Amino acid sequence: MNDRVLEIVGDALDKLNIEIPSWGFANTGTRFGKFIQATAATTIEEKFSDAAQVNAMTGASKTLALHVQWDLPNGMQDIHEIERLANKYKIRPGSINPNIFQNQEYKYGSCGNPDAKIRRMAVDHILDCVAIAEALKSRDVSPWFADGSNYPGTQNIRQRIGYFEECLAEIHRALKPGQRLLIEYKPFEPAFYHTDIADWGMAFLLAKNSGPQAYVLVDTGHHYQAQNIEQIVAWLLHHKMMGGFHFNDRRYADDDLTLGSIDPYQVFRIFHEIRMFEWETKSTADIAYMIDQSHNLKDKIEAMIQTVCTAQELYARAALVDHERLASLQNKCALVDAEETLRGAFWVDVREAVREWRKSRNLPLDPMQEFRSSGYMERIKAERSHRNAQASASYA
């Protein structure tokens, strides 16, 4: 592999940070139940410890996304503990994720709830999350709203739009300079007739209405079958509204499978749109990349390492696209040559270049093998298995 390829791949990977979610290390499952893993994290310290392992193996995951209700159950009182763990494990707190879907009060929605008291409860919780983010020096507050309805005629859809506009505008006013509000969307589940923020257009309009520090967050699993996600990314980049990603893969719905396990070409195409935008504008897209997966069957830490390594390889391939040649071919409508220019980069085997980057950064050449031989899994299995054996495996 020539020096130019090594340079391009190295420069790209130096800039790529893939934030990992704290909940990705805990016992998770489906609505039918969950399979308990002996090594799953059950405390916030265990989550930081596991995250540090992923970063040590990959060199690309320096931040840990936190879920307030699960990771900071006492709110601001838990700040000092999070700071202690961040210093101990050399992992910074990342995006702050509110919980406006789990409490019984949110049965009929949070910011879209017809009950003003419930809307107040939801807004106050997110305002608390803004304060937590400020205290931890975390930039992004990322709420996901499960709001919607299951049956026609049971809710006033237009009225709920107004509720969301009012709530998000109030939250935006509380943001400090430099903070961002990332608005996520999802077409269905848990609501099945209508979801209040069902697609990128709704999220876009709500973000624009909220204010200049609000952006759209794209979860790659939150789309209908065959939807062109890279086109959505292109629109958001064009309008400077692309805030971040929750990366995962899907076969049917919001499967939360490991990145690239079903369609690696799609992930490559998304990365390509971002790289092409950066080439055209001579700028760096300010995008937060984060994993959001449910490792129900795969080992928690191994699945996270696998996803980060996959993201690195696909990002490296996207960096190898000859943008100047591609732009010229696009303008000439040279369809076959343009497509082959894109596909050619996708088919490049970048593993050697990625290994060279790892070697130059004193990282393990084979992250998975290095982790498996480290003895970490054996140690945490001995420490955690008894506690995990007592965990509930059913949602019923």
Rosetta blueprint (number, residue, H / E / L):
1 M L
2 N L
3 D H
4 R H
5 V H
6 L H
7 E H
8 I H
9 V H
10 G H
11 D H
12 A H
13 L H
14 D H
15 K L
16 L L
17 N L
18 I E
19 E E
20 I E
21 P E
22 S H
23 W H
24 G H
25 F H
26 A L
27 N L
28 T L
29 G E
30 T E
31 R L
32 F L
33 G E
34 K E
35 F L
36 I L
37 Q L
38 A L
39 T L
40 A L
41 A L
42 T L
43 T L
44 I H
45 E H
46 E H
47 K H
48 F H
49 S H
50 D H
51 A H
52 A H
53 Q H
54 V H
55 N H
56 A H
57 M H
58 T H
59 G L
60 A L
61 S L
62 K L
63 T E
64 L E
65 A E
66 L E
67 H E
68 V H
69 Q H
70 W H
71 D H
72 L L
73 P L
74 N L
75 G H
76 M H
77 Q H
78 D H
79 I H
80 H H
81 E H
82 I H
83 E H
84 R H
85 L H
86 A H
87 N H
88 K H
89 Y H
90 K L
91 I L
92 R E
93 P E
94 G E
95 S E
96 I E
97 N E
98 P L
99 N L
100 I L
101 F L
102 Q L
103 N L
104 Q H
105 E H
106 Y H
107 K H
108 Y H
109 G L
110 S L
111 C L
112 G L
113 N L
114 P L
115 D L
116 A H
117 K H
118 I H
119 R H
120 R H
121 M H
122 A H
123 V H
124 D H
125 H H
126 I H
127 L H
128 D H
129 C H
130 V H
131 A H
132 I H
133 A H
134 E H
135 A H
136 L L
137 K L
138 S L
139 R L
140 D E
141 V E
142 S L
143 P L
144 W L
145 F L
146 A L
147 D L
148 G E
149 S E
150 N L
151 Y L
152 P L
153 G L
154 T L
155 Q L
156 N L
157 I H
158 R H
159 Q H
160 R H
161 I H
162 G H
163 Y H
164 F H
165 E H
166 E H
167 C H
168 L H
169 A H
170 E H
171 I H
172 H H
173 R H
174 A H
175 L L
176 K L
177 P L
178 G L
179 Q L
180 R E
181 L E
182 L E
183 I E
184 E E
185 Y L
186 K L
187 P L
188 F L
189 E L
190 P L
191 A L
192 F L
193 Y L
194 H E
195 T E
196 D L
197 I L
198 A L
199 D L
200 W H
201 G H
202 M H
203 A H
204 F H
205 L H
206 L H
207 A H
208 K H
209 N H
210 S H
211 G L
212 P L
213 Q L
214 A E
215 Y E
216 V E
217 L E
218 V E
219 D E
220 T L
221 G L
222 H L
223 H L
224 Y L
225 Q L
226 A L
227 Q L
228 N L
229 I H
230 E H
231 Q H
232 I H
233 V H
234 A H
235 W H
236 L H
237 L H
238 H H
239 H L
240 K L
241 M L
242 M E
243 G E
244 G E
245 F E
246 H E
247 F E
248 N L
249 D E
250 R L
251 R L
252 Y L
253 A L
254 D L
255 D L
256 D L
257 L E
258 T L
259 L L
260 G L
261 S L
262 I L
263 D L
264 P H
265 Y H
266 Q H
267 V H
268 F H
269 R H
270 I H
271 F H
272 H H
273 E H
274 I H
275 R H
276 M H
277 F H
278 E H
279 W H
280 E H
281 T H
282 K L
283 S L
284 T L
285 A L
286 D L
287 I L
288 A E
289 Y E
290 M E
291 I E
292 D L
293 Q L
294 S L
295 H L
296 N L
297 L L
298 K L
299 D L
300 K H
301 I H
302 E H
303 A H
304 M H
305 I H
306 Q H
307 T H
308 V H
309 C H
310 T H
311 A H
312 Q H
313 E H
314 L H
315 Y H
316 A H
317 R H
318 A H
319 A H
320 L L
321 V L
322 D L
323 H H
324 E H
325 R H
326 L H
327 A H
328 S H
329 L H
330 Q H
331 N H
332 K L
333 C L
334 A L
335 L H
336 V H
337 D H
338 A H
339 E H
340 E H
341 T H
342 L H
343 R H
344 G H
345 A H
346 F H
347 W L
348 V L
349 D L
350 V L
351 R H
352 E H
353 A H
354 V H
355 R H
356 E H
357 W H
358 R H
359 K H
360 S H
361 R L
362 N L
363 L L
364 P L
365 L L
366 D L
367 P H
368 M H
369 Q H
370 E H
371 F H
372 R H
373 S L
374 S L
375 G L
376 Y H
377 M H
378 E H
379 R H
380 I H
381 K H
382 A H
383 E H
384 R H
385 S H
386 H H
387 R H
388 N H
389 A H
390 Q L
391 A L
392 S L
393 A L
394 S L
395 Y L
396 A L
